[in-house]
C-alpha cells in the first residue's frame, strides 16, 4: 500500500524521517517521526500523538504502520446471501377451515 501522502526519507546512514506531505516543507507538522537504527532494531521518536509502537524491525515497517493508522484496510466483506424460500401457500380447503 503506497500512499504518496507519506514519505520515508533517509537523512543519514542510521536515521530516517517520516514526512506527511499534507503539510508544507517549512511546516514543523510535516515530520511525523524520526527513526533511528539501533543495535537492537529501530527506535521511533514520534512527533505526533500516535498509538503506535516505539520499536520496529525495518524503516518500511514504520511507514506501513503510519499508513495503516491513517488509512486502515477495509474490513468489509461481501453481503451474505440469504437463501430465499417462497411463502407458504394456504390451500383453498385449509383457508375455509379457519
N, C-alpha and C positions, 0 to 999 in steps of 0.2 A: 504494500500500500504506500504509494509515493504521493505525498501531499506537498505541493510547491510552497505552501504557507510556511513550512518549517525547513530549516537548513542546518545540517551538521557541518560546521566549518572548523577544520584543523588549524590551530594557530601556532602550535609548537609540536615537537615530536611526541609529547606526552599530554597535550591539552587540546580540547575542542570546545567550541561554543555551539549551543543550540539557539538558533535565531528564529524569531517569528516575524515574517515579512508583512504582517498586518501593520507593523509599525515602521516608521522611517528609520533610516540608518543612524540618525543623530538622536533618536529617542532611546532612553535607557530601558524602556519596556521591551525593546526588541530582543534583548538577551533573556532567554528562558532559563538556561542552565549553563554552568561551567562544568566540564567533565575532565577529570584528571586521572591519568593512568598511574596506579599504584602497584606495588609488587603483588598485592593480593587481588587485583581486579581494578575496576573503575569506580572512583568515588564521584558522586554528583553533588554539586552545590547548587541548590535550586534558588533562582532569583525571583520566583513566584511561589505562592502558597499552593502547592500541588500535592495530592495524596499519593505520591509515588515513592518508590524505594530510593535509598541513597547509594546503593551499590549495584553494579551491573557487570556482566561479563564483557560486553563489547559496546562500542560507541553507537553502533546501529541499533542495539537493544534499547538504548536510552531514547533514541529518536522514535523508534516504534512505540515505546511506552507513551511518549508525549502525543503522538498522532492518535493512538487508540484512546487516550484520555479525552482529547478534544473532539474526536470523531469516531465513537465506538462502532465496531462492526454490527451490522443489523442482526438481530436475533429473531426476526420474524420468520415464520415458516409459511408454506402454502396452506390454504384452508383445508381442514379435514373434511373429506367427503362423507356426508351422512347418507346412508342408504335410504332410498325412497320406497315406502310401502304404500300402495294405493289404499284409499279409505275403504273401510269395511262396508260392503253393500248389504243393506237390510232388504230381504225379500219381501214382496207384497204380502205374502201369507203371514210372516212374522210381524209386519207392521200392523196388521189388523188385530193381532192378539194383544197388543199393548193397549 
